[in-house]
Amino acid sequence: MTVIVPIRAGLAAAVFMLSAGPQARAQDSSPWQKDGHSAVRLLAGSRSGAVLLGGIAFQLQPGWHTYWRTPGDSGVPPRIDFGKSENIEAVTILWPAPIKFEDGAGGTSLGYQKQVVLPLRIVAKNADKPVTLRADINYAVCEKLCIPVEASAELAFTSVASTEDSTLSAALDTVPKPATIGDPNPLTIRDVKREGKNGVLVDVAAPDSAEVSLFVEGPTPDWALPVPKLLEHGPPGVKRFAFDLDGLPPGANPDGAALKLTLVGGERAYEFNVNLD
């Protein structure tokens, strides 16, 4: 059973000071907000036009993890509020592909270990005026216990050439690329089909040596679909995954539902939007 122990960011900084490496220039990153097992800060890319690239950087103590936008069988996804920002029309979080780990209760959770940068696509209201990003960040860090963390950060976008551009570009490379079923990629989904009333089968083409993971999300966050399982025996030439249509909100009809499938193998990751027949 997961145990939640309340703590606020900064209260445990005297107990644990996370090594953050060389500091970027102040205008390109906010100060690290630290708790006992993690640290978080904002990153600003180059200031150019009305669409900007930023990021939220997390560092995690060895053995600890935080969660993806869909946490899996257990866990709490990060909740981030940009409502106090200035001259910002919209912020879109771009999520890097997660990894799987045991949740301690026989299930599988999805998230990140060590460090991760969530890229942000930021649209300014007026490209000619100053832009300040403010974020209230609520997330959980877990080992055997899960600790909720609350942090606030602020950062102005001022640099014509940001020192964080290479970091943000590398983070973008970890975000799954849009794809469609049957794409001629070495790693792709070939077919999605129903099995009986509640089962779904997903056939994946992948290199024989590749370790492949598949994740599924429903049309709204209150769909808590299980993590697909790789079957030991599938058709020749494919890796077959299966999951049940469990965890649907009351009254939801899976027929025709819009699902998001994230396929991860090696250094590649793709995202497929499908309608369930």
C-alpha positions in Angstrom: 0.0 0.0 0.0 1.3 3.4 -0.9 1.8 5.8 2.1 1.6 9.5 1.6 3.7 11.7 3.9 3.0 15.5 3.6 6.0 17.8 3.0 6.5 21.2 1.3 9.4 22.0 -1.0 12.2 23.6 0.8 11.5 22.3 4.3 14.0 19.5 4.1 16.7 21.3 2.2 18.9 21.4 5.2 18.7 17.6 5.4 19.4 16.9 1.8 21.0 19.2 -0.7 20.7 17.8 -4.2 23.7 18.2 -6.4 22.6 20.3 -9.4 25.9 20.7 -11.3 27.0 23.9 -12.9 24.4 26.7 -12.7 23.1 28.3 -15.9 22.9 32.0 -16.2 20.1 33.4 -13.9 18.0 34.7 -16.8 17.8 31.3 -18.4 16.8 29.2 -15.4 15.1 29.8 -12.1 16.7 28.7 -8.8 16.3 25.1 -7.9 13.4 24.5 -5.5 14.5 21.6 -3.3 12.9 19.1 -1.0 14.4 16.1 0.8 14.5 13.9 -2.3 14.1 16.0 -5.4 14.6 19.5 -7.0 12.7 21.4 -9.7 13.2 24.6 -11.7 12.1 26.3 -14.9 14.1 26.7 -18.0 13.8 29.4 -20.7 14.8 29.0 -24.3 15.7 31.7 -26.7 13.3 34.7 -27.0 12.1 34.7 -30.6 8.6 35.5 -31.8 5.3 34.7 -30.1 6.0 30.9 -29.7 8.6 30.1 -27.1 10.2 26.9 -25.8 10.7 26.4 -22.1 10.9 23.5 -19.7 10.4 22.1 -16.2 13.5 20.3 -15.0 13.3 17.7 -12.3 16.2 16.0 -10.5 15.6 13.0 -8.3 17.6 11.4 -5.6 18.9 7.8 -6.5 16.2 5.2 -6.0 13.3 7.8 -6.1 10.9 8.5 -9.0 8.1 10.7 -10.1 5.2 10.1 -12.4 4.2 10.6 -16.1 0.9 12.3 -17.1 -0.7 8.9 -16.7 0.8 7.2 -13.7 -0.1 3.5 -14.4 -1.6 1.2 -11.8 -0.8 3.6 -9.0 0.7 7.1 -8.5 -0.2 10.7 -8.9 0.6 12.7 -12.1 2.2 16.1 -11.7 -0.3 19.0 -11.6 1.1 22.3 -12.9 -0.7 25.7 -12.9 0.6 28.5 -15.1 -2.3 30.9 -14.3 -0.1 33.5 -12.6 2.1 34.0 -15.7 2.3 37.4 -17.5 1.8 37.9 -21.2 1.2 34.2 -21.8 -1.8 33.0 -23.8 -1.2 29.2 -23.5 1.3 26.6 -22.2 1.4 23.0 -23.6 3.4 20.4 -21.7 5.2 18.0 -24.0 5.8 14.7 -22.1 9.0 12.6 -22.6 8.4 8.8 -22.9 8.2 7.3 -19.5 9.7 4.1 -18.1 8.0 1.3 -16.1 8.7 0.3 -12.5 7.0 -1.8 -9.9 4.6 0.1 -7.7 5.2 -2.1 -4.6 1.7 -3.5 -4.6 2.0 -5.9 -7.6 1.2 -3.3 -10.2 3.2 -1.2 -12.7 3.7 2.6 -12.5 4.9 4.9 -15.2 7.3 7.8 -14.7 10.8 9.1 -14.5 13.9 8.4 -12.5 17.2 10.4 -11.9 16.3 13.5 -14.0 13.9 14.6 -16.7 13.0 17.9 -18.5 9.4 18.4 -19.5 9.5 20.7 -22.6 6.9 23.6 -22.7 5.4 25.1 -25.8 4.5 28.7 -24.7 2.4 31.1 -26.8 2.8 34.8 -25.8 -0.2 37.1 -26.0 2.1 39.9 -27.4 5.4 39.0 -28.9 6.8 42.5 -28.3 6.1 42.6 -24.6 8.0 40.9 -21.7 7.1 37.3 -20.9 7.2 35.9 -17.4 6.4 32.2 -16.7 5.1 31.4 -13.2 4.3 27.8 -12.3 2.8 26.2 -9.2 4.1 22.7 -9.4 2.6 19.8 -7.4 4.1 16.4 -7.8 5.0 13.2 -5.9 8.4 11.6 -5.3 8.3 8.0 -4.3 10.6 5.2 -3.1 8.8 2.9 -0.7 6.9 6.0 0.5 5.4 8.7 -1.6 5.9 12.3 -0.6 3.8 15.1 -2.2 5.8 18.2 -3.1 4.6 21.7 -3.7 6.9 24.2 -5.4 6.5 27.6 -7.1 8.9 29.0 -9.6 9.2 32.2 -11.8 11.3 32.9 -14.8 11.4 35.7 -17.4 12.2 35.0 -21.0 14.9 37.6 -21.9 17.8 35.9 -23.8 18.1 36.1 -27.6 20.4 33.0 -27.4 19.6 31.0 -24.3 22.2 28.8 -22.6 19.4 26.2 -22.1 18.6 25.8 -25.8 20.7 22.6 -26.1 19.1 21.1 -23.0 15.6 21.9 -24.3 16.4 20.5 -27.7 17.6 17.2 -26.2 14.4 17.1 -24.1 12.3 17.5 -27.2 14.0 14.5 -28.7 12.7 12.3 -25.9 9.1 13.3 -26.6 7.2 10.6 -28.6 6.7 11.5 -32.3 3.2 11.5 -33.9 2.6 8.4 -36.0 -0.2 6.4 -37.6 -0.9 2.7 -37.6 1.1 0.9 -40.3 3.8 3.6 -40.8 6.9 2.1 -42.4 9.1 2.7 -39.3 11.2 -0.1 -37.8 9.1 0.4 -34.7 5.3 0.8 -35.3 1.8 -0.5 -34.5 0.4 -2.7 -37.2 -3.1 -3.3 -35.9 -5.5 -2.6 -33.0 -8.5 -4.9 -32.5 -11.1 -5.9 -30.0 -11.1 -9.4 -28.5 -14.4 -10.3 -27.0 -16.3 -7.7 -25.0 -13.6 -6.2 -22.9 -10.2 -7.2 -24.5 -8.0 -5.2 -26.8 -5.0 -6.6 -28.8 -2.3 -4.4 -30.2 0.2 -5.9 -32.7 3.6 -4.2 -32.9 6.4 -4.5 -35.4 9.8 -4.0 -33.8 13.4 -5.2 -34.2 13.8 -8.7 -32.6 16.4 -7.4 -30.1 14.4 -4.3 -29.0 12.8 -4.2 -25.6 9.4 -2.7 -26.3 6.8 -1.0 -24.0 3.3 0.1 -24.8 1.1 2.5 -22.8 -2.6 3.4 -23.3 -4.7 6.4 -22.3 -8.4 7.0 -22.7 -10.1 10.1 -24.1 -10.2 11.8 -20.7 -8.0 11.7 -17.6 -10.7 9.8 -15.6 -10.1 6.7 -17.8 -7.7 4.5 -15.8 -6.9 1.8 -18.3 -4.4 -0.8 -17.3 -0.8 -1.0 -18.6 -0.8 -3.4 -21.7 1.0 -6.7 -21.2 3.3 -8.3 -23.7 2.0 -11.8 -24.5 4.5 -14.6 -24.6 3.0 -16.2 -27.7 1.9 -13.9 -30.5 1.6 -14.1 -34.3 4.9 -14.6 -36.3 6.8 -11.4 -36.8 4.9 -9.2 -34.3 5.0 -8.5 -30.6 1.4 -8.7 -29.3 0.2 -6.6 -26.4 -3.1 -7.1 -24.6 -5.2 -5.0 -22.1 -8.7 -5.1 -20.8 -11.2 -2.2 -20.9 -11.1 -1.8 -17.1 -11.0 1.4 -15.2 -13.6 3.3 -17.3 -15.6 6.1 -15.6 -19.2 5.2 -14.8 -21.4 5.1 -17.9 -18.6 5.3 -20.4 -19.0 3.4 -23.6 -15.7 2.1 -25.1 -17.2 1.7 -28.6 -15.5 4.2 -30.8 -13.5 5.7 -28.0 -10.4 7.8 -28.9 -7.4 6.1 -27.4 -3.8 7.4 -27.2 -1.1 4.6 -27.6 2.5 5.4 -26.7 5.0 2.9 -28.1 8.6 2.9 -26.7 11.5 0.8 -27.9 15.2 1.6 -27.5 15.8 5.3 -28.4 12.6 5.6 -30.3 9.1 6.5 -29.1 5.9 7.1 -31.1 2.4 8.3 -30.2 -0.7 6.9 -32.0 -4.3 8.3 -31.8 -6.8 5.6 -32.7 -10.5 5.1 -32.4 -11.5 1.8 -30.8 -13.8 -0.2 -33.2 
